[in-house]
Amino acid sequence: MNPLILIVDDHEPNRESLREILANQKYHFCEAVDGPSALQIAQETPPDLVLLDVMMPGMDGYEVCRRLRADDQLAEVPIVLVTALDDMASRLRGIKAGADDFVSKPLNGTELRARVRTITRLNRYRRLMNADADLLKSKLRLRAMAENSEDVFRLYTLNPLKVDYLSPSSESVWGYHPDRYCENPDIWLQQIHPDDHPRVDSAFAAIVSNQTSHFAEEYRIVHPDRSVRWISDHGTAIHDENRVLIGFGSVARDITARKEAEEKLLRAQRIESLGMLAAGIAHDFNNALAPVLMSGEMLGQYVSDPKGQKMLNNMNNGAKRGAGLVKQLLAFTRGSGGDKVPLQLRHILQELGDQAESIFPKDIRVRMHVPVDLALVAGIPTQIHQIFLNLFVNARDAMPSGGLLRVEATNCVLKEDELTDQPETNPGRYVRTDVSDTGTGIPAEILGKIWQPFFTTKGEGKGTGLGLSTVHGIIETHHGFVRLNTQLGEGTCFSVYLPVAE
């Protein structure tokens, strides 16, 4: 872009002379007839050089010079005083006001062109150097921000794919040192969870093929420690001045905690909806059981033979058990279930173990190891019973060809560093109960879904998908937690931790 020169002189012939001398030098010109208009023009369009007459009415050239130097936006603009005064005092006054150079009248065209060319060129160099310095400062600020941020910043060159920059936080988010990704840029795509990989790969391919300029995806990655993490990734394509795609800039924020909170809220909403449905069903079922119970008591007066009495007792016991289940269901849907009392898990586990041995298929063996010195836990009996009943049934269903159901309980003390995976759990004394099977195991791709209400891998009509979600909800209300260890083809172990009763 050609330099812009502001000519300031109250006489038109003087301005015309300056234009003619510089006419063939590829300059743009703007003009002012006095000091105030010169300041206004300069503020609106900062020039590359000011040719300023000294002797002007009102505001002379010295005052204009001083005011230009006082303006932060114009302080660096070169000023050449054009004057008929050639004495030393006038020049010193001009230097003191802030002038860069002097041109004496009458004007020497060759001298003026040489000075203007030199000054404008130097001024352009100065501006470029300042721009480079500002750019360097900006880069340093951006780099400092990126290297101190928990978010991952990255820059790629495309075709071929190459990492130009990756911030240090990539190691804590993605799991590998930035150098590893620089050596092999494809590691990023390889870490994406199999279920999300096609979608993310397609979105990134759209950037590479220049079909879109923006990338915004939430997806899971498999961390080197085998944990699954959620990533929010926003990026944009980088083009050169000819709109040719040359790169890509974005990676990314770890949103695992947010996703877990959302999932927890969704699960709570589902359970709330389930509770409303269950409450209605339980109420109707309770009404249906009432005449059965009353009729059973009345029939006892008329049935005298032992066989009939036995059948009647079985009917009454079944109806009472149903009524108890209704009561438990109603209490559970209200978020309660009675008062917590000190419980000996050994009795509940032993009763369930005996039932399992009698009603489970004969090719499923049951092994119990529950010590007599097991500590008491504070719990609601029917709900604690429900936890282990569901786990026993799940173990049975996981062994269609038979196997071993093993139940082991033990006292333990958990320290804070042993609860890093359970941030809301307090250290202290717990009773740990392992319910393990030698069945099919749980595939990795569904591990994150097994606690969701209504999620089931069983066929239609064979499972409600409420067992494990109920287990999870009850354990949480008892301030405990559950850990899971599973391997395909080798079985599953649920470890239930319940705090010891004070």
Stockholm file with secondary structure:
# STOCKHOLM 1.0

chainA/1-502         MNPLILIVDDHEPNRESLREILANQKYHFCEAVDGPSALQIAQETPPDLVLLDVMMPGMDGYEVCRRLRADDQLAEVPIVLVTALDDMASRLRGIKAGADDFVSKPLNGTELRARVRTITRLNRYRRLMNADADLLKSKLRLRAMAENSEDVFRLYTLNPLKVDYLSPSSESVWGYHPDRYCENPDIWLQQIHPDDHPRVDSAFAAIVSNQTSHFAEEYRIVHPDRSVRWISDHGTAIHDENRVLIGFGSVARDITARKEAEEKLLRAQRIESLGMLAAGIAHDFNNALAPVLMSGEMLGQYVSDPKGQKMLNNMNNGAKRGAGLVKQLLAFTRGSGGDKVPLQLRHILQELGDQAESIFPKDIRVRMHVPVDLALVAGIPTQIHQIFLNLFVNARDAMPSGGLLRVEATNCVLKEDELTDQPETNPGRYVRTDVSDTGTGIPAEILGKIWQPFFTTKGEGKGTGLGLSTVHGIIETHHGFVRLNTQLGEGTCFSVYLPVAE
#=GR chainA/1-502 SS CCCEEEEECSCHHHHHHHHHHTGGGCCEEEEESSHHHHHHHHHHSCCSEEEEESCCSSSCHHHHHHHHHHSTTTTTSCEEEEESCCSHHHHHHHHHHTCCEEEESSCCHHHHHHHHHHHHHHHHHHHHHHHHHHHHHHHHHHHHHHHTCSSBCEEEETTTTEEEEECTTHHHHHSSCHHHHHHCTTHHHHHBCTTTHHHHHHHHHHHHTTSCSEEEEEEEEECTTSCEEEEEEEEEEEECTTCCEEEEECCBEECHHHHHHHHHHHHHHHHHHHHHHHHHHHHHHHHHHHHHHHHHHHHTTTCCSHHHHHHHHHHHHHHHHHHHHHHHHHHHHTTCCSCCEEECHHHHHHHHHHHHHHHSCTTEEEEEECCTTCCCEEECHHHHHHHHHHHHHHHHHTCTTCEEEEEEEEEEEECGGGCTTCTTCCCEEEEEEEEEECSCCCCGGGTTTTTSTTCCCSCTTSCCSCHHHHHHHHHHHTTCEEEEEEETTTEEEEEEEEEBCC
#=GC SS_cons         CCCEEEEECSCHHHHHHHHHHTGGGCCEEEEESSHHHHHHHHHHSCCSEEEEESCCSSSCHHHHHHHHHHSTTTTTSCEEEEESCCSHHHHHHHHHHTCCEEEESSCCHHHHHHHHHHHHHHHHHHHHHHHHHHHHHHHHHHHHHHHTCSSBCEEEETTTTEEEEECTTHHHHHSSCHHHHHHCTTHHHHHBCTTTHHHHHHHHHHHHTTSCSEEEEEEEEECTTSCEEEEEEEEEEEECTTCCEEEEECCBEECHHHHHHHHHHHHHHHHHHHHHHHHHHHHHHHHHHHHHHHHHHHHTTTCCSHHHHHHHHHHHHHHHHHHHHHHHHHHHHTTCCSCCEEECHHHHHHHHHHHHHHHSCTTEEEEEECCTTCCCEEECHHHHHHHHHHHHHHHHHTCTTCEEEEEEEEEEEECGGGCTTCTTCCCEEEEEEEEEECSCCCCGGGTTTTTSTTCCCSCTTSCCSCHHHHHHHHHHHTTCEEEEEEETTTEEEEEEEEEBCC
//
